[in-house]
Amino acid sequence: MPLITIENLPGAPVEVPPGATLLAALQAAGHDWMHACGAKGRCTTCRLQVSSGLENLTPPTDAELRYRAAGRLLPHERLTCQARLPAGDVTARVPEATQLPHVRYLADGQ
């Protein structure tokens, strides 16, 4: 099963079941993840910054393309509520702007 590794969250890589969004897989693994619009692709609070494996994710959705065009989603960022991981692995980070105050994030190099 494909894996997503979140570099600035403690814990093991998360398996992403076939057809599941990254958000669903992360939540199923016990990670609390920001998603203000209820995982409907209507905001950018669930975004993540992909360090490697961007090509392994499904193509950007219409919602993601709209946010990119508006400058609210960078080319190396994806919405976890929209992106799926059919094959291969991904390594990513939670952006500082969307980190939850009660979650312990790792500093670079930890």
PyMOL commands that place a pseudoatom at each C-alpha (Angstrom):
pseudoatom trace, name=CA, resn=MET, resi=1, chain=A, elem=C, hetatm=0, pos=[0.000, 0.000, 0.000]
pseudoatom trace, name=CA, resn=PRO, resi=2, chain=A, elem=C, hetatm=0, pos=[1.337, 3.509, -0.778]
pseudoatom trace, name=CA, resn=LEU, resi=3, chain=A, elem=C, hetatm=0, pos=[2.711, 5.531, 2.137]
pseudoatom trace, name=CA, resn=ILE, resi=4, chain=A, elem=C, hetatm=0, pos=[2.658, 9.191, 3.087]
pseudoatom trace, name=CA, resn=THR, resi=5, chain=A, elem=C, hetatm=0, pos=[5.356, 10.437, 5.427]
pseudoatom trace, name=CA, resn=ILE, resi=6, chain=A, elem=C, hetatm=0, pos=[4.762, 13.757, 7.161]
pseudoatom trace, name=CA, resn=GLU, resi=7, chain=A, elem=C, hetatm=0, pos=[8.228, 15.088, 7.958]
pseudoatom trace, name=CA, resn=ASN, resi=8, chain=A, elem=C, hetatm=0, pos=[7.189, 17.438, 10.744]
pseudoatom trace, name=CA, resn=LEU, resi=9, chain=A, elem=C, hetatm=0, pos=[4.817, 15.057, 12.566]
pseudoatom trace, name=CA, resn=PRO, resi=10, chain=A, elem=C, hetatm=0, pos=[6.067, 12.325, 14.871]
pseudoatom trace, name=CA, resn=GLY, resi=11, chain=A, elem=C, hetatm=0, pos=[5.102, 8.776, 14.065]
pseudoatom trace, name=CA, resn=ALA, resi=12, chain=A, elem=C, hetatm=0, pos=[5.390, 6.201, 11.346]
pseudoatom trace, name=CA, resn=PRO, resi=13, chain=A, elem=C, hetatm=0, pos=[4.482, 6.712, 7.693]
pseudoatom trace, name=CA, resn=VAL, resi=14, chain=A, elem=C, hetatm=0, pos=[0.762, 6.351, 7.034]
pseudoatom trace, name=CA, resn=GLU, resi=15, chain=A, elem=C, hetatm=0, pos=[-0.671, 3.771, 4.651]
pseudoatom trace, name=CA, resn=VAL, resi=16, chain=A, elem=C, hetatm=0, pos=[-3.116, 5.265, 2.149]
pseudoatom trace, name=CA, resn=PRO, resi=17, chain=A, elem=C, hetatm=0, pos=[-5.818, 2.742, 1.207]
pseudoatom trace, name=CA, resn=PRO, resi=18, chain=A, elem=C, hetatm=0, pos=[-6.971, 2.572, -2.426]
pseudoatom trace, name=CA, resn=GLY, resi=19, chain=A, elem=C, hetatm=0, pos=[-9.451, 5.353, -3.189]
pseudoatom trace, name=CA, resn=ALA, resi=20, chain=A, elem=C, hetatm=0, pos=[-8.929, 7.177, 0.126]
pseudoatom trace, name=CA, resn=THR, resi=21, chain=A, elem=C, hetatm=0, pos=[-8.004, 10.831, 0.279]
pseudoatom trace, name=CA, resn=LEU, resi=22, chain=A, elem=C, hetatm=0, pos=[-4.825, 11.765, 2.090]
pseudoatom trace, name=CA, resn=LEU, resi=23, chain=A, elem=C, hetatm=0, pos=[-6.977, 13.478, 4.727]
pseudoatom trace, name=CA, resn=ALA, resi=24, chain=A, elem=C, hetatm=0, pos=[-9.015, 10.325, 5.374]
pseudoatom trace, name=CA, resn=ALA, resi=25, chain=A, elem=C, hetatm=0, pos=[-5.849, 8.227, 5.679]
pseudoatom trace, name=CA, resn=LEU, resi=26, chain=A, elem=C, hetatm=0, pos=[-4.175, 10.706, 8.036]
pseudoatom trace, name=CA, resn=GLN, resi=27, chain=A, elem=C, hetatm=0, pos=[-7.253, 10.926, 10.242]
pseudoatom trace, name=CA, resn=ALA, resi=28, chain=A, elem=C, hetatm=0, pos=[-7.654, 7.141, 10.290]
pseudoatom trace, name=CA, resn=ALA, resi=29, chain=A, elem=C, hetatm=0, pos=[-4.042, 6.948, 11.518]
pseudoatom trace, name=CA, resn=GLY, resi=30, chain=A, elem=C, hetatm=0, pos=[-4.924, 9.234, 14.432]
pseudoatom trace, name=CA, resn=HIS, resi=31, chain=A, elem=C, hetatm=0, pos=[-3.538, 12.541, 13.152]
pseudoatom trace, name=CA, resn=ASP, resi=32, chain=A, elem=C, hetatm=0, pos=[-5.572, 15.659, 13.892]
pseudoatom trace, name=CA, resn=TRP, resi=33, chain=A, elem=C, hetatm=0, pos=[-5.484, 17.674, 10.667]
pseudoatom trace, name=CA, resn=MET, resi=34, chain=A, elem=C, hetatm=0, pos=[-6.946, 21.113, 9.955]
pseudoatom trace, name=CA, resn=HIS, resi=35, chain=A, elem=C, hetatm=0, pos=[-9.881, 21.108, 7.503]
pseudoatom trace, name=CA, resn=ALA, resi=36, chain=A, elem=C, hetatm=0, pos=[-12.171, 24.086, 8.077]
pseudoatom trace, name=CA, resn=CYS, resi=37, chain=A, elem=C, hetatm=0, pos=[-14.622, 23.421, 5.224]
pseudoatom trace, name=CA, resn=GLY, resi=38, chain=A, elem=C, hetatm=0, pos=[-15.384, 19.844, 6.220]
pseudoatom trace, name=CA, resn=ALA, resi=39, chain=A, elem=C, hetatm=0, pos=[-13.165, 18.279, 3.531]
pseudoatom trace, name=CA, resn=LYS, resi=40, chain=A, elem=C, hetatm=0, pos=[-15.141, 19.707, 0.614]
pseudoatom trace, name=CA, resn=GLY, resi=41, chain=A, elem=C, hetatm=0, pos=[-12.299, 21.478, -1.231]
pseudoatom trace, name=CA, resn=ARG, resi=42, chain=A, elem=C, hetatm=0, pos=[-13.714, 24.920, -0.406]
pseudoatom trace, name=CA, resn=CYS, resi=43, chain=A, elem=C, hetatm=0, pos=[-10.727, 26.283, 1.521]
pseudoatom trace, name=CA, resn=THR, resi=44, chain=A, elem=C, hetatm=0, pos=[-7.007, 25.636, 1.731]
pseudoatom trace, name=CA, resn=THR, resi=45, chain=A, elem=C, hetatm=0, pos=[-6.648, 24.796, 5.417]
pseudoatom trace, name=CA, resn=CYS, resi=46, chain=A, elem=C, hetatm=0, pos=[-5.922, 21.103, 4.802]
pseudoatom trace, name=CA, resn=ARG, resi=47, chain=A, elem=C, hetatm=0, pos=[-3.028, 21.742, 2.427]
pseudoatom trace, name=CA, resn=LEU, resi=48, chain=A, elem=C, hetatm=0, pos=[0.334, 20.094, 2.672]
pseudoatom trace, name=CA, resn=GLN, resi=49, chain=A, elem=C, hetatm=0, pos=[3.679, 20.893, 1.095]
pseudoatom trace, name=CA, resn=VAL, resi=50, chain=A, elem=C, hetatm=0, pos=[4.973, 17.956, -0.922]
pseudoatom trace, name=CA, resn=SER, resi=51, chain=A, elem=C, hetatm=0, pos=[8.735, 17.395, -0.653]
pseudoatom trace, name=CA, resn=SER, resi=52, chain=A, elem=C, hetatm=0, pos=[8.888, 14.307, -2.874]
pseudoatom trace, name=CA, resn=GLY, resi=53, chain=A, elem=C, hetatm=0, pos=[6.504, 12.052, -4.759]
pseudoatom trace, name=CA, resn=LEU, resi=54, chain=A, elem=C, hetatm=0, pos=[4.230, 14.790, -6.137]
pseudoatom trace, name=CA, resn=GLU, resi=55, chain=A, elem=C, hetatm=0, pos=[3.994, 12.785, -9.371]
pseudoatom trace, name=CA, resn=ASN, resi=56, chain=A, elem=C, hetatm=0, pos=[2.509, 9.850, -7.442]
pseudoatom trace, name=CA, resn=LEU, resi=57, chain=A, elem=C, hetatm=0, pos=[-0.606, 11.794, -6.455]
pseudoatom trace, name=CA, resn=THR, resi=58, chain=A, elem=C, hetatm=0, pos=[-3.764, 12.034, -8.536]
pseudoatom trace, name=CA, resn=PRO, resi=59, chain=A, elem=C, hetatm=0, pos=[-3.931, 15.103, -10.815]
pseudoatom trace, name=CA, resn=PRO, resi=60, chain=A, elem=C, hetatm=0, pos=[-5.061, 18.347, -9.170]
pseudoatom trace, name=CA, resn=THR, resi=61, chain=A, elem=C, hetatm=0, pos=[-8.834, 18.720, -8.934]
pseudoatom trace, name=CA, resn=ASP, resi=62, chain=A, elem=C, hetatm=0, pos=[-10.780, 21.686, -10.298]
pseudoatom trace, name=CA, resn=ALA, resi=63, chain=A, elem=C, hetatm=0, pos=[-10.862, 23.163, -6.791]
pseudoatom trace, name=CA, resn=GLU, resi=64, chain=A, elem=C, hetatm=0, pos=[-7.071, 22.908, -6.471]
pseudoatom trace, name=CA, resn=LEU, resi=65, chain=A, elem=C, hetatm=0, pos=[-6.571, 24.443, -9.912]
pseudoatom trace, name=CA, resn=ARG, resi=66, chain=A, elem=C, hetatm=0, pos=[-8.810, 27.395, -8.954]
pseudoatom trace, name=CA, resn=TYR, resi=67, chain=A, elem=C, hetatm=0, pos=[-6.749, 27.981, -5.801]
pseudoatom trace, name=CA, resn=ARG, resi=68, chain=A, elem=C, hetatm=0, pos=[-3.521, 27.772, -7.801]
pseudoatom trace, name=CA, resn=ALA, resi=69, chain=A, elem=C, hetatm=0, pos=[-4.836, 30.313, -10.311]
pseudoatom trace, name=CA, resn=ALA, resi=70, chain=A, elem=C, hetatm=0, pos=[-5.770, 32.617, -7.423]
pseudoatom trace, name=CA, resn=GLY, resi=71, chain=A, elem=C, hetatm=0, pos=[-2.293, 32.248, -5.866]
pseudoatom trace, name=CA, resn=ARG, resi=72, chain=A, elem=C, hetatm=0, pos=[-3.622, 30.467, -2.754]
pseudoatom trace, name=CA, resn=LEU, resi=73, chain=A, elem=C, hetatm=0, pos=[-2.029, 27.068, -3.515]
pseudoatom trace, name=CA, resn=LEU, resi=74, chain=A, elem=C, hetatm=0, pos=[1.564, 26.714, -4.666]
pseudoatom trace, name=CA, resn=PRO, resi=75, chain=A, elem=C, hetatm=0, pos=[2.591, 24.170, -7.342]
pseudoatom trace, name=CA, resn=HIS, resi=76, chain=A, elem=C, hetatm=0, pos=[4.166, 21.873, -4.706]
pseudoatom trace, name=CA, resn=GLU, resi=77, chain=A, elem=C, hetatm=0, pos=[1.104, 22.057, -2.412]
pseudoatom trace, name=CA, resn=ARG, resi=78, chain=A, elem=C, hetatm=0, pos=[-1.981, 19.827, -2.469]
pseudoatom trace, name=CA, resn=LEU, resi=79, chain=A, elem=C, hetatm=0, pos=[-5.235, 19.737, -0.545]
pseudoatom trace, name=CA, resn=THR, resi=80, chain=A, elem=C, hetatm=0, pos=[-5.356, 16.570, 1.533]
pseudoatom trace, name=CA, resn=CYS, resi=81, chain=A, elem=C, hetatm=0, pos=[-9.145, 16.410, 1.115]
pseudoatom trace, name=CA, resn=GLN, resi=82, chain=A, elem=C, hetatm=0, pos=[-8.755, 16.232, -2.667]
pseudoatom trace, name=CA, resn=ALA, resi=83, chain=A, elem=C, hetatm=0, pos=[-5.522, 14.331, -3.328]
pseudoatom trace, name=CA, resn=ARG, resi=84, chain=A, elem=C, hetatm=0, pos=[-5.326, 10.546, -3.474]
pseudoatom trace, name=CA, resn=LEU, resi=85, chain=A, elem=C, hetatm=0, pos=[-2.272, 8.296, -3.698]
pseudoatom trace, name=CA, resn=PRO, resi=86, chain=A, elem=C, hetatm=0, pos=[-2.906, 5.421, -6.116]
pseudoatom trace, name=CA, resn=ALA, resi=87, chain=A, elem=C, hetatm=0, pos=[0.725, 4.246, -6.268]
pseudoatom trace, name=CA, resn=GLY, resi=88, chain=A, elem=C, hetatm=0, pos=[4.129, 5.208, -4.961]
pseudoatom trace, name=CA, resn=ASP, resi=89, chain=A, elem=C, hetatm=0, pos=[4.976, 7.133, -1.832]
pseudoatom trace, name=CA, resn=VAL, resi=90, chain=A, elem=C, hetatm=0, pos=[4.852, 10.804, -0.827]
pseudoatom trace, name=CA, resn=THR, resi=91, chain=A, elem=C, hetatm=0, pos=[6.861, 12.828, 1.660]
pseudoatom trace, name=CA, resn=ALA, resi=92, chain=A, elem=C, hetatm=0, pos=[5.373, 16.130, 2.798]
pseudoatom trace, name=CA, resn=ARG, resi=93, chain=A, elem=C, hetatm=0, pos=[5.138, 18.738, 5.555]
pseudoatom trace, name=CA, resn=VAL, resi=94, chain=A, elem=C, hetatm=0, pos=[2.323, 20.551, 7.336]
pseudoatom trace, name=CA, resn=PRO, resi=95, chain=A, elem=C, hetatm=0, pos=[2.733, 24.255, 6.453]
pseudoatom trace, name=CA, resn=GLU, resi=96, chain=A, elem=C, hetatm=0, pos=[3.285, 26.516, 9.440]
pseudoatom trace, name=CA, resn=ALA, resi=97, chain=A, elem=C, hetatm=0, pos=[0.155, 28.543, 8.568]
pseudoatom trace, name=CA, resn=THR, resi=98, chain=A, elem=C, hetatm=0, pos=[-2.131, 25.515, 8.997]
pseudoatom trace, name=CA, resn=GLN, resi=99, chain=A, elem=C, hetatm=0, pos=[-0.548, 23.865, 12.025]
pseudoatom trace, name=CA, resn=LEU, resi=100, chain=A, elem=C, hetatm=0, pos=[-2.939, 23.222, 14.889]
pseudoatom trace, name=CA, resn=PRO, resi=101, chain=A, elem=C, hetatm=0, pos=[-1.966, 24.785, 18.234]
pseudoatom trace, name=CA, resn=HIS, resi=102, chain=A, elem=C, hetatm=0, pos=[-2.459, 21.587, 20.254]
pseudoatom trace, name=CA, resn=VAL, resi=103, chain=A, elem=C, hetatm=0, pos=[-0.388, 19.329, 17.964]
pseudoatom trace, name=CA, resn=ARG, resi=104, chain=A, elem=C, hetatm=0, pos=[3.351, 18.879, 18.553]
pseudoatom trace, name=CA, resn=TYR, resi=105, chain=A, elem=C, hetatm=0, pos=[5.222, 19.450, 15.294]
pseudoatom trace, name=CA, resn=LEU, resi=106, chain=A, elem=C, hetatm=0, pos=[8.865, 18.607, 14.779]
pseudoatom trace, name=CA, resn=ALA, resi=107, chain=A, elem=C, hetatm=0, pos=[11.418, 21.268, 13.957]
pseudoatom trace, name=CA, resn=ASP, resi=108, chain=A, elem=C, hetatm=0, pos=[13.630, 20.837, 10.904]
pseudoatom trace, name=CA, resn=GLY, resi=109, chain=A, elem=C, hetatm=0, pos=[16.268, 18.185, 11.479]
pseudoatom trace, name=CA, resn=GLN, resi=110, chain=A, elem=C, hetatm=0, pos=[14.485, 16.397, 14.344]
for i in range(1, 110): cmd.bond("trace and resi %d" % i, "trace and resi %d" % (i + 1))
show_as sticks, trace
zoom trace
